Amino acid sequence: MTEHATGAQSWQQAGDGTRYHEHDVRMRADDGGLLEIMHATTDTGAMLRARFAARCCMRGAVSRAEDLSGVWRFRELVMPTAGDAIVSHPEGNTPLLGRDRLRAFTGADGLLIKHEGHNPTGSFKDRGMTVGVTQAKRVGARAVACASTGNTSASLASYAANAGIPALVFVPDGQIALGKLTQTLAYGARTLMVRGDFDRCLALVQEASASLGIYLVNSINPWRIEGQKTIVFELLEQLGWIAPDFLVLPAGNLGNTAAFGKALREARALGLIDRVPRLVSVQAEGANPFFRGFADDFATRHRVEAHTIATAIKIGDPASWDRAVQGIRESDGLVLSVSDEEILAAKVVIDATGVGCEPASAASVAGVRQLVARGVVQPSHSVVAVLTGHVLKDPGILVQYHQEREPAPPDANRPIVIDATIRAVADVLDRVSAA
Ligand SMILES: *Cc1c(COP(=O)(O)O)cnc(C)c1O
């Protein structure tokens, strides 16, 4: 069986069914709506499952570079025609973890953690970016750009460097976590600190890409969504293609909620799975327009001025609203709102298990806890919560919590200054073993 004989073909599709060529450089349909990538495939779910599994376990001389990527080994459902254009680290292949302390904290005995912080730049954005930058290369972009709360910019900077394409990133001045900003600088993207919030950055970068011909790789870019779908394909594969009861993720601009919804729709249609999990998007209380929409059955599109310590989801006017609504509706899903205190409490426990994550990621675990308390999730349910970013993304919040906050929180882990004597070490050891 040759890889290219699958008869796959892809195009960009508007909400009204209008099709655009896959190389057509446009972010929106003529009617202003967002686009979706469609693939015509003659493969059955069984054929695809076998092929994905074979690629996963090939090593050494027989494997192709793209087969080692947790994105590109699903390429029939991502970008079947990428060929030699692929720009990959590789990425994906992230672990699915079980941790007793997180099960005890949430009350969900069947909880598993999909840790996307294990991607090369430390967030799930790499899965979308490998595809977005591959598309930029295919269409011959002279520069690429994004607006970002930090992780998209770190990821774009890295993949653009890998591809040899100049990158411009637009970030809100003073509102981006230290780990993300320093990564972006180190990878060499031109970094524009915009006086304004994320929503303002996104408006500006769209204007700039339209008038200056820069290729835009925000999550309104439909290729980003194709890459992010592989979080779902990979976790379903890790579960033997048996869907969990609930799939829980943090939500800001709603690109990932849209990607998860699309992945589940396609996995079900292809027969990769025979039922769909309930998709649960979790927002921060101070940045929860999608939660407000859910509360009125999405009758209106809400916008807020965003405030939260979880900067990756500090977004007031999410771009992928309609696509995300579809994902929630089709899966009988839910949208939750959790406070910054709940996010921080979950993060402290996730960190203390040795797993670790950035603040926004902890919203998913806080969400699971809320669902158990409300009786929606039963202890017997299987639940996958996605951790979206690495613990080192936001060192500022760690320093503040563990070293600076007065009075110290009960579980703050203060460093201990000692004299350079064995006696001082013995004192500390006594206190540790007494505790
Ligand atoms: C981007 C991001 C999110 C939010 O994803 P959206 O697609 O914007 O909803 C959540 N957590 C982290 C760590 C992120 O980088």
The ligand as an SDF file (V2000), in Angstrom:
LIG
                    3D

 15 15  0  0  0  0  0  0  0  0999 V2000
   -3.8150   29.0220   24.1280 C   0  0  0  0  0  0  0  0  0  0  0  0
   -3.9380   28.4110   25.4550 C   0  0  0  0  0  0  0  0  0  0  0  0
   -5.1740   28.0830   26.0320 C   0  0  0  0  0  0  0  0  0  0  0  0
   -6.4810   28.4550   25.4140 C   0  0  0  0  0  0  0  0  0  0  0  0
   -6.7570   27.8690   24.1640 O   0  0  0  0  0  0  0  0  0  0  0  0
   -7.7790   28.5960   23.1850 P   0  0  0  0  0  0  0  0  0  0  0  0
   -7.6700   27.8640   21.9190 O   0  0  0  0  0  0  0  0  0  0  0  0
   -7.3520   30.0310   23.0920 O   0  0  0  0  0  0  0  0  0  0  0  0
   -9.1490   28.4930   23.8110 O   0  0  0  0  0  0  0  0  0  0  0  0
   -5.1840   27.4500   27.2510 C   0  0  0  0  0  0  0  0  0  0  0  0
   -4.0500   27.1520   27.9040 N   0  0  0  0  0  0  0  0  0  0  0  0
   -2.8420   27.4500   27.3850 C   0  0  0  0  0  0  0  0  0  0  0  0
   -1.6250   27.1080   28.1590 C   0  0  0  0  0  0  0  0  0  0  0  0
   -2.7420   28.0820   26.1470 C   0  0  0  0  0  0  0  0  0  0  0  0
   -1.5390   28.3900   25.6720 O   0  0  0  0  0  0  0  0  0  0  0  0
  1  2  1  0
  2  3  1  0
  2 14  2  0
  3  4  1  0
  3 10  2  0
  4  5  1  0
  5  6  1  0
  6  7  2  0
  6  8  1  0
  6  9  1  0
 10 11  1  0
 11 12  2  0
 12 13  1  0
 12 14  1  0
 14 15  1  0
M  END
$$$$
